[in-house]
Amino acid sequence: MDYDVVIVGGGPAGSAAGHAAAAAGADAVVIEKGVPRADREGLGPDSTDAAGILDYWVDIMDLDEPIPDNVKHRELSGADFIGPSNSVRLNSTGMDASYPNFGFTMHRARFDDWLRERAESVGTEYRVGTGVRDVESELTGEPSHTVVLNDGTELSTRYLVLADGPQRTVTGKVLDPLLPGGEFDNMATTRANHIAYQEYREFPDDLLERDRLKFWWGYMPGHTAYPWVFPNDGDVARVGLTMPIGLDIDEVADRESYRLLCPEDDRVPQGKTYIERLIETAYPEYDLDDFPLQTDRGKANGTETYPISSTRPIESPTAANVAVVGGAMGATSAFHEGGDHVAVRTGKIAGRLAARGALRAYNDEWHRAIGQEVRRNVAMADVVRDYGPDDWDRLFDVVDAILPEDGFYDPSDALREGIHGMRLLYQYKRAKFGCRKGRYAQIREDDYAV
């Protein structure tokens, strides 16, 4: 069967690509292997509830209609960043945005289903329930691709959009042969991703702040490793954490300074253990039984485990008529807990350009659309890479001292806070300068042998 655009993956990036391609007149199909969930009527992507959407992320998504209310759990007024001794209470993202408040938490499966409905409403075809076995690419002359499904069906296309998420199962098969220098090795799942784990727990009625996100930094070891609490409906919240895959506890310096580690730990604790320790540490006046697990939620009896990209993004081999979008390209980030906004935007760009036969412009366009967001995250993640508990306390002390109520401040205000403020400003400016002109991309288009 012939299509103008074949899209592998039906999450936010893939559905946005399908919608944009079909809306521009292309014959587009989305391939989604399909994963059952108790909170979804049919099969869908392997989605996991994310933290939510911040105000300016709505503008980055560039959707042509508002996100329905039934997708949202809670409207947010702010977020709390909690260190071992110091903390910051943030009531604004500090970014210009059209959304009227700090943002919202959301029901991810409903978000995925809504994006699919939008795509199907403009003519995108969905094939759900069978994955991709192989991709055969013909790169002589005008590039074309044959996508072979697990049921043996072959789909031929001129343009291929890879939206298979941070595990990159199909993306790896397509890109690895185009990178003879072994560059794709840096995108291997165990090297390029963090692992996230979360539980759905009911909170005591007087305890849960239903309009605020909470993050604990410096409580567990590992680069951009942190636990969180995100309010859902009623008194239910998602209590979770993000940490690097394969962290060796024997390589952790000053183990005794991390509140969620115990002296008897001979390996990094499992997610369940971390969550129990967080509740006991953050809410010592309560018992663990006061936070009952909601077993009718999530993927498996109230719990969810999933990978999340922790890499710098990659450019795509557009000369091969291939675009990589969302988590598969590393545009999402463990540092800011996900990236549905950049997934939607990169998918939209790729789908529209593929439909117009102009995919060669994809890398330039996604840099323009999300480059500032990626650059900020990459730079700050580099600054805090080796932070321990004391470092997080110093950071929050500086930020809290210079942060006005509305969140809009000049980073140079950090100079008022002495040596720690000057060091923070210098490190961030240096990291951000190193990411100029798209240098935050770890694989560039010229690296591909096409």
C-alpha positions as CSV (number, residue, x, y, z in Angstrom):
1,M,0.0,0.0,0.0
2,D,1.3,3.5,-0.9
3,Y,1.1,6.5,1.3
4,D,2.6,10.0,1.1
5,V,3.7,9.9,4.7
6,V,4.1,7.0,7.1
7,I,4.4,7.8,10.8
8,V,5.8,5.3,13.3
9,G,4.3,5.9,16.7
10,G,1.0,7.2,17.8
11,G,2.0,9.3,20.8
12,P,1.8,13.2,20.9
13,A,4.6,13.6,18.3
14,G,3.2,10.9,15.9
15,S,-0.4,12.1,16.2
16,A,0.6,15.7,15.7
17,A,2.6,14.7,12.6
18,G,-0.5,12.8,11.3
19,H,-2.8,15.7,11.8
20,A,-0.5,18.2,10.2
21,A,0.2,15.9,7.2
22,A,-3.4,15.1,6.5
23,A,-4.5,18.7,7.0
24,A,-2.0,19.7,4.3
25,G,-3.5,17.2,1.9
26,A,-1.2,14.2,2.3
27,D,-2.3,10.6,2.4
28,A,-0.9,9.8,5.9
29,V,-1.0,6.7,8.1
30,V,0.1,6.4,11.8
31,I,1.4,3.0,12.9
32,E,0.9,2.3,16.6
33,K,1.6,-1.1,18.2
34,G,-1.1,-0.4,20.9
35,V,-0.9,-0.9,24.6
36,P,-4.0,-1.6,26.8
37,R,-4.8,0.6,29.7
38,A,-7.6,0.4,32.3
39,D,-8.3,4.1,31.7
40,R,-8.5,3.9,27.9
41,E,-11.3,2.2,26.0
42,G,-9.2,0.9,23.2
43,L,-5.5,0.3,22.4
44,G,-3.2,3.3,22.3
45,P,0.4,4.4,22.7
46,D,2.5,3.3,25.7
47,S,1.6,6.6,27.4
48,T,2.3,7.5,30.9
49,D,0.9,10.4,32.8
50,A,3.3,13.3,32.6
51,A,3.8,16.2,35.1
52,G,1.6,18.4,33.0
53,I,1.8,21.4,30.8
54,L,3.3,24.8,31.8
55,D,1.8,28.0,30.5
56,Y,4.3,28.8,27.8
57,W,4.4,25.1,26.7
58,V,0.9,25.6,25.4
59,D,2.3,28.3,23.0
60,I,5.2,26.0,22.0
61,M,2.7,23.3,21.0
62,D,1.1,25.7,18.6
63,L,-2.2,23.8,18.5
64,D,-5.1,25.4,16.6
65,E,-7.7,24.7,19.3
66,P,-7.6,24.6,23.1
67,I,-7.0,21.4,25.0
68,P,-10.3,20.1,26.3
69,D,-11.2,20.4,29.9
70,N,-11.7,16.6,30.3
71,V,-8.0,16.1,29.5
72,K,-7.0,18.3,32.5
73,H,-6.7,17.2,36.1
74,R,-5.8,20.4,37.9
75,E,-5.1,24.0,37.0
76,L,-1.9,25.0,38.7
77,S,-0.8,28.1,40.6
78,G,2.9,27.2,40.9
79,A,5.6,24.7,41.8
80,D,7.8,24.1,44.9
81,F,11.5,23.1,44.5
82,I,12.6,21.6,47.8
83,G,16.2,21.1,48.8
84,P,17.6,19.4,51.9
85,S,17.5,22.8,53.8
86,N,16.4,25.5,51.4
87,S,13.5,25.7,49.0
88,V,12.0,27.9,46.3
89,R,8.3,28.6,45.9
90,L,7.7,29.5,42.2
91,N,4.4,31.2,41.3
92,S,5.2,32.0,37.7
93,T,7.3,30.3,35.0
94,G,8.7,33.8,34.2
95,M,7.9,33.3,30.5
96,D,5.6,35.3,28.3
97,A,2.6,33.0,27.7
98,S,-1.0,33.2,26.5
99,Y,-2.3,30.6,29.0
100,P,-3.9,32.3,32.0
101,N,-2.1,30.6,34.9
102,F,1.0,28.5,35.7
103,G,-0.3,25.5,33.8
104,F,-2.2,22.3,34.4
105,T,-1.7,18.6,35.2
106,M,-3.3,16.2,32.7
107,H,-4.6,12.8,32.0
108,R,-2.1,11.6,29.5
109,A,-4.2,8.8,28.0
110,R,-7.0,11.2,27.3
111,F,-4.5,13.7,25.8
112,D,-3.2,11.0,23.4
113,D,-6.8,9.9,22.5
114,W,-7.8,13.5,21.8
115,L,-4.7,14.1,19.6
116,R,-5.7,10.9,17.7
117,E,-9.3,12.1,17.3
118,R,-8.0,15.4,15.8
119,A,-5.8,13.6,13.4
120,E,-8.5,11.2,12.3
121,S,-11.0,14.0,11.8
122,V,-8.8,15.5,9.0
123,G,-8.3,12.1,7.3
124,T,-5.3,10.5,9.0
125,E,-5.5,6.7,9.0
126,Y,-4.5,4.8,12.1
127,R,-3.3,1.2,12.2
128,V,-3.3,0.1,15.9
129,G,-2.4,-3.3,17.2
130,T,0.6,-4.3,15.2
131,G,4.1,-3.0,15.4
132,V,6.9,-2.4,12.9
133,R,9.1,-5.4,12.1
134,D,11.5,-3.7,9.7
135,V,12.1,-0.6,7.5
136,E,13.6,-1.1,4.1
137,S,15.0,2.1,2.7
138,E,16.0,2.9,-0.9
139,L,18.3,5.9,-1.0
140,T,19.5,5.9,-4.6
141,G,17.7,8.5,-6.6
142,E,14.6,9.9,-4.8
143,P,14.6,8.2,-1.4
144,S,11.7,6.0,-0.5
145,H,10.9,3.5,2.3
146,T,8.9,0.3,2.8
147,V,7.6,-0.2,6.4
148,V,7.0,-3.9,7.1
149,L,4.5,-4.5,9.9
150,N,4.6,-7.5,12.2
151,D,1.6,-8.9,10.4
152,G,3.4,-8.9,7.1
153,T,1.7,-5.8,5.7
154,E,4.1,-3.6,3.6
155,L,3.5,0.2,3.5
156,S,5.4,2.2,0.9
157,T,6.1,5.9,1.3
158,R,8.3,8.7,0.2
159,Y,8.4,10.3,3.6
160,L,9.0,8.5,6.9
161,V,8.4,10.2,10.3
162,L,9.9,8.3,13.3
163,A,7.9,9.0,16.5
164,D,8.6,5.8,18.4
165,G,9.6,7.5,21.7
166,P,12.7,7.4,23.8
167,Q,13.2,3.6,23.4
168,R,13.9,4.3,19.7
169,T,13.2,0.7,18.6
170,V,12.5,1.5,15.0
171,T,14.5,4.8,14.9
172,G,17.7,2.8,15.7
173,K,17.1,0.4,12.8
174,V,16.7,3.3,10.4
175,L,19.4,5.7,11.6
176,D,22.2,3.3,12.7
177,P,23.2,2.3,9.1
178,L,23.3,6.0,8.2
179,L,25.8,6.8,10.9
180,P,28.9,4.8,10.0
181,G,31.0,6.5,12.7
182,G,28.9,4.8,15.4
183,E,27.3,8.1,16.5
184,F,24.0,6.4,17.2
185,D,25.6,4.4,20.0
186,N,25.2,7.5,22.2
187,M,21.4,7.1,21.7
188,A,21.2,3.6,23.1
189,T,18.4,3.2,25.5
190,T,20.5,2.3,28.5
191,R,22.8,5.2,27.9
192,A,20.5,7.9,26.6
193,N,17.5,7.6,28.9
194,H,16.4,7.9,32.5
195,I,13.9,5.6,34.1
196,A,10.8,7.0,35.7
197,Y,8.5,5.4,38.3
198,Q,5.3,6.7,39.8
199,E,2.5,5.6,42.0
200,Y,-1.0,6.9,42.4
201,R,-1.7,7.6,46.0
202,E,-4.5,9.2,47.9
203,F,-3.3,12.0,50.3
204,P,-4.8,13.1,53.6
205,D,-7.4,15.7,52.9
206,D,-5.6,18.5,54.7
207,L,-2.2,17.8,53.2
208,L,-2.4,17.8,49.4
209,E,-1.9,21.2,47.7
210,R,-4.1,20.5,44.7
211,D,-2.8,23.4,42.6
212,R,1.0,23.0,43.0
213,L,3.7,20.7,41.7
214,K,6.4,19.6,44.2
215,F,10.0,18.5,43.4
216,W,12.7,17.4,45.8
217,W,16.3,18.0,44.7
218,G,19.4,16.7,46.4
219,Y,17.4,13.8,48.1
220,M,18.6,11.0,45.8
221,P,21.8,10.5,43.8
222,G,22.2,10.7,40.0
223,H,22.3,13.4,37.4
224,T,18.8,15.1,37.2
225,A,17.5,12.5,39.7
226,Y,14.6,13.8,41.8
227,P,11.2,12.7,43.2
228,W,8.0,14.6,42.8
229,V,4.3,15.0,43.7
230,F,1.7,16.0,41.1
231,P,-1.9,16.6,42.0
232,N,-4.6,14.6,40.1
233,D,-8.3,14.5,40.7
234,G,-9.7,14.7,44.2
235,D,-7.1,13.9,46.8
236,V,-5.2,11.6,44.5
237,A,-1.7,12.6,43.4
238,R,1.1,10.9,41.4
239,V,4.2,10.4,43.6
240,G,7.1,9.5,41.4
241,L,10.8,9.9,40.6
242,T,13.3,10.1,37.7
243,M,16.8,8.7,37.9
244,P,19.5,7.5,35.5
245,I,19.5,4.0,34.2
246,G,22.2,1.8,35.6
247,L,23.5,4.1,38.4
248,D,26.1,2.3,40.5
249,I,25.7,3.1,44.2
250,D,29.4,2.4,44.8
251,E,30.2,5.4,42.6
252,V,28.0,7.8,44.6
253,A,30.1,10.3,46.6
254,D,28.9,11.4,50.1
255,R,26.2,8.7,50.2
256,E,25.2,9.6,53.7
257,S,24.1,13.1,52.6
258,Y,21.2,11.8,50.5
259,R,18.1,11.5,52.7
260,L,16.5,8.8,50.6
261,L,19.5,6.5,50.9
262,C,20.2,4.2,53.9
263,P,23.5,3.0,55.2
264,E,22.5,-0.6,54.5
265,D,21.7,0.0,50.8
266,D,24.0,-2.2,48.7
267,R,22.5,-0.9,45.4
268,V,20.3,2.0,44.3
269,P,16.9,1.5,45.8
270,Q,13.9,0.5,43.6
271,G,11.3,3.1,42.8
272,K,8.8,1.7,45.2
273,T,11.4,2.0,48.1
274,Y,12.3,5.5,47.1
275,I,8.6,6.6,47.1
276,E,8.0,5.1,50.6
277,R,11.1,6.8,51.9
278,L,10.0,10.1,50.3
279,I,6.6,10.0,52.0
280,E,8.2,9.1,55.3
281,T,10.7,12.0,55.0
282,A,8.5,14.7,53.6
283,Y,5.5,14.0,55.8
284,P,6.9,12.6,59.0
285,E,3.8,13.4,61.0
286,Y,1.8,10.8,59.0
287,D,2.1,7.0,58.5
288,L,2.6,5.4,55.1
289,D,-0.9,3.9,55.5
290,D,-2.3,7.4,55.4
291,F,-1.3,7.4,51.6
292,P,-3.1,4.3,50.2
293,L,-2.1,3.1,46.8
294,Q,-4.9,3.5,44.2
295,T,-4.7,0.2,42.5
296,D,-7.3,1.0,39.8
297,R,-5.0,3.6,38.3
298,G,-2.0,3.5,35.9
299,K,-0.5,0.6,34.0
300,A,-0.1,-2.0,36.7
301,N,-2.1,-1.8,40.0
302,G,-1.6,1.9,40.6
303,T,2.0,2.0,39.4
304,E,3.8,3.0,36.1
305,T,7.4,2.6,35.0
306,Y,8.7,4.2,31.8
307,P,11.8,5.6,30.0
308,I,12.3,9.2,29.5
309,S,14.9,10.8,27.2
310,S,17.9,12.3,28.9
311,T,19.9,13.2,25.9
312,R,20.6,16.2,23.8
313,P,18.4,16.2,20.7
314,I,19.5,15.0,17.2
315,E,19.0,16.4,13.8
316,S,17.3,14.2,11.2
317,P,18.6,12.8,7.9
318,T,16.2,14.8,5.8
319,A,18.2,14.0,2.6
320,A,16.8,10.4,3.1
321,N,13.3,11.8,3.5
322,V,13.3,10.9,7.2
323,A,12.3,13.1,10.1
324,V,12.8,12.0,13.8
325,V,10.4,13.7,16.2
326,G,9.6,14.0,20.0
327,G,11.2,11.5,22.4
328,A,12.9,9.5,19.6
329,M,15.0,12.6,18.7
330,G,15.8,13.3,22.3
331,A,13.8,16.6,22.3
332,T,12.0,15.6,25.5
333,S,14.0,16.0,28.7
334,A,14.3,14.3,32.1
335,F,15.4,17.6,33.5
336,H,12.0,19.2,33.1
337,E,10.0,16.0,33.5
338,G,8.9,15.2,30.0
339,G,8.2,17.2,26.9
340,D,4.8,16.7,25.4
341,H,5.0,20.3,24.2
342,V,8.2,19.8,22.1
343,A,6.9,16.4,20.9
344,V,3.7,18.0,19.6
345,R,5.6,20.8,17.9
346,T,8.3,18.8,16.2
347,G,5.6,16.3,15.0
348,K,3.5,19.1,13.6
349,I,6.5,20.6,11.8
350,A,7.6,17.3,10.3
351,G,4.1,16.3,9.1
352,R,3.4,19.6,7.5
353,L,6.7,19.7,5.6
354,A,6.5,16.1,4.5
355,A,3.0,16.8,3.1
356,R,4.4,19.7,1.1
357,G,7.5,17.8,-0.2
358,A,9.7,20.2,1.8
359,L,11.1,18.0,4.5
360,R,14.7,19.2,3.8
361,A,13.7,22.3,5.9
362,Y,12.8,20.3,9.0
363,N,16.0,20.7,11.0
364,D,16.1,24.4,10.5
365,E,12.4,24.8,11.4
366,W,12.5,22.7,14.6
367,H,15.6,24.7,15.7
368,R,13.7,27.9,15.3
369,A,10.6,26.6,17.0
370,I,12.0,24.9,20.1
371,G,15.7,25.8,20.0
372,Q,15.5,28.3,22.9
373,E,13.6,25.8,25.1
374,V,16.1,23.1,24.4
375,R,19.1,25.4,24.8
376,R,17.9,26.5,28.3
377,N,17.3,22.9,29.4
378,V,20.6,21.6,28.1
379,A,22.6,24.5,29.6
380,M,21.0,24.2,33.0
381,A,21.3,20.4,33.1
382,D,25.0,20.8,32.3
383,V,25.4,23.3,35.2
384,V,23.8,20.9,37.8
385,R,25.3,17.7,36.4
386,D,27.5,17.0,39.4
387,Y,25.4,18.7,42.1
388,G,25.1,17.1,45.5
389,P,22.7,18.1,48.3
390,D,24.7,21.1,49.5
391,D,24.9,22.4,45.9
392,W,21.1,22.3,45.6
393,D,20.8,24.2,48.8
394,R,23.2,26.9,47.6
395,L,21.3,27.2,44.3
396,F,17.9,27.5,45.9
397,D,19.3,30.1,48.4
398,V,20.5,32.3,45.5
399,V,17.3,31.9,43.4
400,D,15.0,32.5,46.4
401,A,16.9,35.7,47.2
402,I,16.5,37.2,43.7
403,L,13.1,35.8,42.7
404,P,10.3,38.3,42.7
405,E,6.7,37.3,43.1
406,D,5.8,37.4,39.4
407,G,8.8,35.2,38.4
408,F,10.2,37.7,36.0
409,Y,13.8,38.5,36.9
410,D,17.1,39.4,35.2
411,P,19.6,36.6,35.7
412,S,22.2,39.2,36.3
413,D,20.5,39.9,39.6
414,A,22.4,36.8,40.8
415,L,25.5,39.1,41.0
416,R,24.0,40.6,44.1
417,E,24.3,37.3,46.0
418,G,28.0,37.2,46.3
419,I,30.4,34.5,45.1
420,H,27.7,31.8,44.8
421,G,25.5,34.0,42.7
422,M,28.4,35.1,40.5
423,R,29.5,31.5,40.0
424,L,26.0,30.3,39.1
425,L,25.5,33.1,36.6
426,Y,28.9,32.4,35.0
427,Q,28.4,28.7,34.8
428,Y,24.9,29.1,33.2
429,K,26.1,31.8,30.7
430,R,29.1,29.6,29.7
431,A,27.0,26.5,29.2
432,K,24.4,28.4,27.2
433,F,27.1,30.0,25.1
434,G,28.5,26.5,24.3
435,C,25.0,25.6,23.0
436,R,24.8,28.5,20.5
437,K,24.0,28.0,16.8
438,G,22.3,24.6,17.5
439,R,25.3,23.1,19.1
440,Y,23.0,21.4,21.7
441,A,22.3,18.8,19.0
442,Q,24.5,15.8,19.5
443,I,24.0,14.4,16.0
444,R,24.1,16.9,13.1
445,E,22.7,16.4,9.7
446,D,26.2,16.4,8.1
447,D,27.0,13.3,10.2
448,Y,24.7,11.1,8.2
449,A,26.0,9.2,5.2
450,V,23.2,9.9,2.8
